[in-house]
Amino acid sequence: MKPFRRAVAATFACVLTALPAWAFDTSARAAYVLDVTTDTVLMQKDAQAPLPPASMSKLMTLYVAFEAIRDGRLTLDERLSVSQHAMSYKGSTMFLNTQDKVRVEDLLRGIIVLSGNDACAVIAEALSPDGTEAGFARYMTQRAQQMGMKNSTFMNSNGWPQAGHRMSVEDLAILAHHLIVDFPEFYPLFAETEFAFDGRAPSNVRNRNPLLTQGIGADGLKTGHTEEAGYGLVGSAKQGDRRVVFVISGLDTERQRAEEAAAIVNWSFRQFAEKTVAKAGDPIAEARVWMGSEQTVNMVAPEEYRVLLPALSGSDGLTGEVVYQGPVPAPIQQGQQLGELVITREDLPEVRLPLVADRAVATGGFIIKVRTAAELLLTRFSNGPVEPAADAS
């Protein structure tokens, strides 16, 4: 059977034109913006390039820790010892020492809010297959690959500068999305603005994420900075029903990072809007049926379909067509996927939405089979041998 395509642009009368004005020109070395709600990539720049992620790679340590808690290998109230190796880390720390036994929950907050390099190492050594931070880093790399992060290699647990420690901004966005979706019980920790651990570091109690107090829906995730990596941020914000995840890396100053991040959030929500292209049960097209009790069946949307479009309206920015393999052989079950509604948006990725049968169609009886056979013989007699799929029209 052959693919059958039918243009249905007329179905979408209220369509939008993508204007050059909505393109975002970032000064970041690399950037990636994803509208999570509609799974639409709004912007990418050197998104697959493996770059030094600095403290943004702590998100992978947190993900592995959350998995261990979920699986019962770690508990929030459990106290972990601090090794000489963990204590030796400089930079952002919780100022832990080898006499400490620290609750896991405090270590998690220390990583998220305080960006504690020492806290990461404590978690890493507790969960490492061989008890070392290096062994934990190897596991992080393996787990990242399993999760679809193909451009990530970890050499330590915290992003401390080390040759070969790399992540792409696309991988960081994948990881952020997983944290939000897979661990909703822990995600609120990323919105905490302060954590004063044991009164040890009065100068290091505030979350470095510059967006959390700006009232733009920002609720995570992690900043990063080293001399090699520059200033970066993995962020997320939610306004209404929409959530956006973004990553920027390689900026020159802390102020530039804050301004760029806020601009990306505002651009993402102001320059794009969701539009309904089909409601649940809406008939989109008909499919021809082969050897069925009926000759056609409606292909409908199984649920409401909304797509993201540039917010400045026009008339030619969106087109749609139905694609299916036809004719579809009977029997057909109600709700069986028969084809796809392919939405094309100017300068945005193509969207493919499943279409299903609106009703069941049984196999035809004796008369139907005789009639179909007669029609096929007549076609062959008139036009020469053809495949049954050639009847699709």
LOBA-682121 format. One line per field, with one value per residue (C-alpha): residue number from 1; residue in three letters; x negated, y negated, z. Coordinates in Angstrom, 2 decimals, padded with zeros to 5 digits. Each point is the difference from the previous one (the first is absolute). Example, Ala and Ser with C-alpha at 12.3 -4.5 7.8 and 13.67 -1.06 7.14 Angstrom:
BEGIN
resi c(1 2)
resn c(Ala Ser)
X c(-012.30 -001.37)
Y c(004.50 -003.44)
Z c(007.80 -000.66)
END
This chain:
BEGIN
resi c(1 2 3 4 5 6 7 8 9 10 11 12 13 14 15 16 17 18 19 20 21 22 23 24 25 26 27 28 29 30 31 32 33 34 35 36 37 38 39 40 41 42 43 44 45 46 47 48 49 50 51 52 53 54 55 56 57 58 59 60 61 62 63 64 65 66 67 68 69 70 71 72 73 74 75 76 77 78 79 80 81 82 83 84 85 86 87 88 89 90 91 92 93 94 95 96 97 98 99 100 101 102 103 104 105 106 107 108 109 110 111 112 113 114 115 116 117 118 119 120 121 122 123 124 125 126 127 128 129 130 131 132 133 134 135 136 137 138 139 140 141 142 143 144 145 146 147 148 149 150 151 152 153 154 155 156 157 158 159 160 161 162 163 164 165 166 167 168 169 170 171 172 173 174 175 176 177 178 179 180 181 182 183 184 185 186 187 188 189 190 191 192 193 194 195 196 197 198 199 200 201 202 203 204 205 206 207 208 209 210 211 212 213 214 215 216 217 218 219 220 221 222 223 224 225 226 227 228 229 230 231 232 233 234 235 236 237 238 239 240 241 242 243 244 245 246 247 248 249 250 251 252 253 254 255 256 257 258 259 260 261 262 263 264 265 266 267 268 269 270 271 272 273 274 275 276 277 278 279 280 281 282 283 284 285 286 287 288 289 290 291 292 293 294 295 296 297 298 299 300 301 302 303 304 305 306 307 308 309 310 311 312 313 314 315 316 317 318 319 320 321 322 323 324 325 326 327 328 329 330 331 332 333 334 335 336 337 338 339 340 341 342 343 344 345 346 347 348 349 350 351 352 353 354 355 356 357 358 359 360 361 362 363 364 365 366 367 368 369 370 371 372 373 374 375 376 377 378 379 380 381 382 383 384 385 386 387 388 389 390 391 392 393)
resn c(Met Lys Pro Phe Arg Arg Ala Val Ala Ala Thr Phe Ala Cys Val Leu Thr Ala Leu Pro Ala Trp Ala Phe Asp Thr Ser Ala Arg Ala Ala Tyr Val Leu Asp Val Thr Thr Asp Thr Val Leu Met Gln Lys Asp Ala Gln Ala Pro Leu Pro Pro Ala Ser Met Ser Lys Leu Met Thr Leu Tyr Val Ala Phe Glu Ala Ile Arg Asp Gly Arg Leu Thr Leu Asp Glu Arg Leu Ser Val Ser Gln His Ala Met Ser Tyr Lys Gly Ser Thr Met Phe Leu Asn Thr Gln Asp Lys Val Arg Val Glu Asp Leu Leu Arg Gly Ile Ile Val Leu Ser Gly Asn Asp Ala Cys Ala Val Ile Ala Glu Ala Leu Ser Pro Asp Gly Thr Glu Ala Gly Phe Ala Arg Tyr Met Thr Gln Arg Ala Gln Gln Met Gly Met Lys Asn Ser Thr Phe Met Asn Ser Asn Gly Trp Pro Gln Ala Gly His Arg Met Ser Val Glu Asp Leu Ala Ile Leu Ala His His Leu Ile Val Asp Phe Pro Glu Phe Tyr Pro Leu Phe Ala Glu Thr Glu Phe Ala Phe Asp Gly Arg Ala Pro Ser Asn Val Arg Asn Arg Asn Pro Leu Leu Thr Gln Gly Ile Gly Ala Asp Gly Leu Lys Thr Gly His Thr Glu Glu Ala Gly Tyr Gly Leu Val Gly Ser Ala Lys Gln Gly Asp Arg Arg Val Val Phe Val Ile Ser Gly Leu Asp Thr Glu Arg Gln Arg Ala Glu Glu Ala Ala Ala Ile Val Asn Trp Ser Phe Arg Gln Phe Ala Glu Lys Thr Val Ala Lys Ala Gly Asp Pro Ile Ala Glu Ala Arg Val Trp Met Gly Ser Glu Gln Thr Val Asn Met Val Ala Pro Glu Glu Tyr Arg Val Leu Leu Pro Ala Leu Ser Gly Ser Asp Gly Leu Thr Gly Glu Val Val Tyr Gln Gly Pro Val Pro Ala Pro Ile Gln Gln Gly Gln Gln Leu Gly Glu Leu Val Ile Thr Arg Glu Asp Leu Pro Glu Val Arg Leu Pro Leu Val Ala Asp Arg Ala Val Ala Thr Gly Gly Phe Ile Ile Lys Val Arg Thr Ala Ala Glu Leu Leu Leu Thr Arg Phe Ser Asn Gly Pro Val Glu Pro Ala Ala Asp Ala Ser)
X c(000.00 -001.14 -000.10 003.00 -000.30 002.79 -000.51 002.30 -001.26 003.53 000.85 -002.26 001.39 -001.49 -003.69 -003.06 -002.97 -003.45 -001.60 -003.73 000.70 000.50 -003.47 -002.16 -003.62 -001.89 -003.49 -000.56 -002.66 002.67 003.72 003.10 003.63 002.75 003.71 000.66 003.79 000.03 -003.44 -001.09 -003.61 000.21 -003.68 -003.32 -003.57 -002.87 002.41 -001.86 -003.52 -001.63 -001.07 -001.23 003.24 -001.48 002.48 002.92 -001.21 000.97 003.51 -001.11 -001.27 003.35 001.90 -001.96 000.55 003.75 000.08 -001.79 002.54 002.89 -001.50 -000.61 -003.82 -000.15 002.31 000.41 -000.72 -003.06 -003.28 -003.08 -003.64 -002.30 -003.28 -003.28 000.48 003.45 -001.24 -002.91 002.21 -000.20 002.28 003.66 000.27 001.99 -003.27 000.32 -002.73 -000.86 001.68 003.38 002.78 002.48 003.65 000.67 002.71 -002.49 -002.50 002.62 000.86 -003.68 -000.46 003.10 -000.10 -003.65 -001.57 -002.11 -002.88 -000.70 003.64 -000.11 -003.07 001.62 003.04 -002.23 -002.14 003.09 001.62 -003.08 -000.30 -003.58 000.20 -001.91 001.13 -001.64 002.07 003.14 -000.93 -000.29 003.45 001.34 -001.30 001.61 003.33 -000.03 -000.44 002.97 002.10 -000.85 -002.79 -002.46 -002.44 -000.72 -003.09 -000.59 -003.35 001.25 003.26 000.04 -001.42 -003.37 -002.26 -001.43 -001.02 002.77 002.84 002.55 003.74 001.95 002.71 002.52 -000.99 000.40 003.52 000.82 -001.26 001.98 003.17 -000.57 -000.48 003.26 002.06 -001.59 -000.33 002.79 -000.34 -003.55 000.32 001.24 -003.47 -001.33 002.15 -001.45 -001.88 -001.89 -001.51 -002.09 -001.73 -001.05 -000.89 -003.41 -000.09 001.96 -001.35 001.29 003.66 001.76 000.96 -001.96 002.90 000.76 003.53 001.61 001.02 001.05 003.64 -000.18 000.87 -003.58 -000.34 -003.38 -002.55 -003.80 -002.66 -003.59 -003.27 -003.66 -002.63 000.06 003.78 001.02 003.35 002.89 003.48 002.43 003.35 003.69 003.07 003.74 002.67 003.58 000.01 -003.28 -003.45 -003.28 -003.43 -003.09 -003.77 -002.57 -003.76 -003.16 001.07 -002.60 001.44 002.49 002.07 000.06 001.23 002.83 001.10 -000.19 001.95 002.79 000.18 000.31 002.84 001.91 -000.58 001.13 003.34 000.71 -000.98 001.77 003.51 001.85 002.77 002.56 -000.15 002.42 002.36 000.54 002.24 -000.32 000.12 -003.09 000.23 001.39 -002.00 000.91 000.75 -001.04 002.38 002.07 003.69 -000.38 -002.02 -001.38 -000.63 -000.61 -003.44 000.42 -002.16 -000.01 -000.54 -000.28 -003.05 -001.75 -003.13 -002.33 -000.14 -001.56 002.30 000.12 002.89 000.15 001.60 -002.58 -002.24 001.60 001.09 001.17 000.46 001.17 -002.31 001.08 -000.65 003.11 002.33 000.09 000.82 002.99 000.70 -000.67 000.37 001.45 -002.92 -002.51 -002.64 000.39 -002.18 -001.50 000.84 -003.27 -000.20 -002.60 -000.93 -002.27 -003.44 001.17 -000.28 002.64 002.65 001.51 003.25 001.68 003.46 002.25 003.11 003.22 001.79 -000.54 000.29 000.51 -001.26 002.47 002.23 000.27 001.64 -002.64 -002.77 001.61 000.51 -003.58 -001.35 002.14 -001.20 -003.62 000.46 001.69 -002.86 -002.59 001.90 000.26 -003.39 -002.26 -001.18 -000.08 -000.61 003.12 -001.54 000.26 003.72 -000.87 001.28)
Y c(000.00 -003.52 -003.08 -002.21 -003.73 -002.51 -003.70 -001.38 -003.55 -001.29 001.58 -002.49 -003.36 -001.84 000.43 -002.06 -001.24 000.29 -003.43 -000.60 -002.19 003.00 001.46 -000.36 -001.03 001.32 -001.02 003.34 002.37 002.69 -000.06 002.19 -000.91 002.61 -000.57 003.08 -000.19 000.44 001.61 -002.79 -001.14 -003.79 -000.73 001.82 -001.13 002.50 002.18 003.31 -001.33 001.66 -002.90 -000.36 -000.21 -001.17 000.37 000.62 003.61 000.31 000.61 003.50 000.75 -001.12 002.16 003.10 -000.85 -000.40 003.38 001.57 -001.50 001.18 003.50 000.14 000.03 -003.37 -001.83 -003.70 000.46 002.19 -001.55 000.29 -000.33 -002.57 001.28 -001.88 -000.10 -001.60 -002.52 -000.98 -001.66 -003.76 -002.51 000.18 002.27 000.77 -000.15 003.65 001.79 003.60 -000.14 -000.66 002.50 -001.92 000.76 000.83 -002.66 -002.64 001.19 -000.30 -003.54 -000.74 001.04 -001.75 -003.28 -000.35 001.87 001.98 001.79 001.90 001.08 001.48 002.02 001.38 001.17 001.37 002.11 001.36 001.14 000.87 003.61 000.05 -002.59 -002.69 -003.21 001.12 003.19 -002.05 -002.24 003.05 001.10 -003.51 000.22 003.41 -001.13 -003.18 002.04 002.16 -003.16 -001.28 -002.39 000.92 -002.88 000.32 001.41 -000.44 000.07 -001.10 -000.63 -003.79 -001.56 -000.90 -000.78 003.26 001.10 001.91 -001.16 -001.12 -000.45 -001.58 -002.56 002.33 002.76 -002.40 -000.82 003.71 000.48 -002.98 001.32 003.42 -001.56 -001.93 002.92 002.95 -001.55 -002.50 000.65 -001.38 -002.69 -002.71 000.06 -001.79 -003.05 -000.48 -003.29 000.54 002.83 -000.77 003.26 000.10 -003.69 000.84 -002.23 -003.24 -001.20 003.09 000.43 -001.34 001.78 -001.45 000.39 -003.64 000.69 001.46 -003.36 -001.76 001.10 001.52 003.56 001.22 002.97 001.63 001.39 -000.66 -002.57 000.73 -001.88 000.72 -001.97 002.53 000.40 -003.61 -000.73 002.36 000.85 002.88 -001.61 000.72 -002.17 000.63 -002.51 001.23 003.49 -000.45 000.98 -000.94 001.52 -001.83 000.26 -002.71 000.41 -001.97 -003.49 -002.52 -001.33 000.85 -003.04 001.03 003.45 -001.51 -002.37 002.64 002.54 -002.46 -001.07 003.62 000.73 -003.13 000.68 003.62 -000.91 -003.23 001.01 003.38 001.17 003.31 000.45 002.79 001.73 002.85 000.93 003.53 001.88 -002.53 001.81 -001.05 002.25 003.29 003.17 002.51 003.49 003.23 002.97 -001.57 -000.25 -003.73 -001.63 -002.85 -000.91 -003.38 -000.83 -002.15 -001.66 002.21 -003.07 -003.74 -000.95 -003.29 -001.23 -002.87 -002.83 -003.46 -002.39 -002.59 001.12 000.27 002.40 002.34 001.25 003.39 002.79 003.53 003.22 003.49 002.93 003.66 003.37 000.81 001.53 001.30 003.73 001.02 000.78 -003.38 -000.66 -003.23 -002.12 001.84 -002.35 -000.31 -002.96 -003.31 -003.65 -001.67 -003.65 -002.19 -003.30 -002.57 000.10 002.45 003.80 002.12 001.53 003.45 000.75 003.45 000.43 002.92 001.72 -001.49 003.36 003.69 001.43 003.73 002.21 000.07 003.01 002.21 -002.67 -002.58 002.44 000.90 -003.67 -000.90 002.90 -001.05 -003.61 001.17 002.25 -002.82 -002.36 002.52 000.65 -003.70 -001.27 003.00 001.52 -002.44 000.23 -000.32 -003.07 -001.84 -000.46 -002.48 -003.41)
Z c(000.00 -000.76 002.21 -000.61 000.63 000.02 000.60 002.67 000.29 -000.37 003.34 001.75 -001.02 002.95 -000.75 000.75 -001.93 001.56 -000.14 000.24 003.03 002.30 -000.55 003.12 -000.48 003.02 001.02 001.74 -001.33 -000.18 000.72 -000.11 000.70 000.22 000.47 002.11 -000.23 -003.78 -000.35 -002.35 -000.34 -000.17 -000.41 -000.17 -000.48 000.01 001.95 -000.47 000.61 003.06 002.23 003.58 002.03 003.30 002.89 -002.35 -000.14 003.69 -001.35 -001.06 003.50 001.35 -002.48 001.02 003.68 -000.55 -001.72 002.97 002.42 -002.13 -000.16 003.77 -000.22 001.73 002.41 000.70 003.71 -000.53 001.13 -002.20 000.99 -001.60 -001.40 -000.20 -003.77 000.27 002.56 -002.25 -002.61 -000.26 -001.74 001.01 003.02 003.12 001.99 001.00 001.94 000.75 003.42 -001.64 -000.60 -002.15 -000.73 -003.65 -000.15 001.13 -002.60 -002.74 001.06 000.25 -003.62 -001.36 001.93 000.98 -002.96 002.47 -001.69 003.23 000.33 -003.50 000.83 003.18 -001.98 -002.75 002.32 001.76 -003.26 -002.05 -001.19 001.27 002.78 -001.90 -001.64 -003.25 000.04 000.56 -002.93 -002.26 001.12 -000.66 -003.57 -000.52 001.45 -002.08 -003.18 000.99 000.40 -003.47 000.93 -002.74 000.45 003.72 001.68 003.73 001.74 003.43 001.82 000.17 -003.15 001.48 -003.00 -001.31 -003.48 -001.77 002.28 -002.58 -000.63 -002.84 000.71 -001.66 002.43 002.92 -001.21 -000.27 003.56 001.33 -001.62 001.59 003.44 -000.30 -001.33 001.81 003.47 000.62 003.73 -000.01 -002.64 002.44 001.59 -003.07 000.76 003.50 000.20 003.27 002.02 003.07 000.85 003.64 -000.10 -001.48 -003.06 000.43 -003.36 -001.82 000.86 -003.12 -003.19 -002.92 -002.47 -000.87 -001.24 003.11 001.47 -003.21 -000.07 -003.50 000.96 000.40 002.38 -000.79 -000.68 000.22 -000.76 -000.93 -000.33 -000.54 -001.87 -002.84 -000.20 000.57 001.63 -000.68 001.19 -000.34 000.64 -000.08 000.31 -000.05 -000.96 -000.15 -001.51 -001.87 001.24 -001.64 000.67 -001.22 000.19 -000.66 000.26 -000.58 001.04 001.16 003.26 002.70 -000.96 -003.64 001.03 002.07 -002.76 -002.74 002.05 000.79 -003.64 -001.17 002.43 -001.01 -003.71 000.31 001.52 -001.87 -003.52 -000.11 000.78 -000.02 -002.57 -000.26 -003.38 000.78 002.81 001.28 -002.42 -002.80 -003.37 -001.95 -003.09 -001.30 -000.59 -002.67 001.40 -001.73 000.20 002.76 000.78 -000.75 -002.76 002.13 003.62 001.59 001.39 003.10 002.64 003.15 002.21 -000.31 -002.00 000.71 -001.70 000.72 -002.53 -000.22 001.80 -002.79 -002.17 -003.78 -002.46 -001.53 002.78 000.64 -002.33 000.64 -001.89 000.84 -000.72 000.18 -001.61 -001.98 -000.63 003.58 000.21 002.10 002.76 001.62 003.73 001.37 001.18 -002.23 -001.35 -003.75 -000.89 001.05 -000.26 -001.07 001.03 -001.67 001.66 -001.53 001.64 002.69 000.06 -001.73 002.29 -000.63 001.87 000.00 -001.56 000.97 -001.30 001.33 -000.09 -000.55 -003.51 -000.31 -002.80 -002.88 -000.60 -003.08 -002.15 000.87 -000.87 -003.33 -000.85 000.91 -002.05 -002.96 000.25 000.11 -003.04 -001.91 000.85 -001.14 -003.21 -000.75 001.16 000.45 003.32 002.93 003.70 002.19 001.65 -003.29 000.74 002.74 -000.96)
END
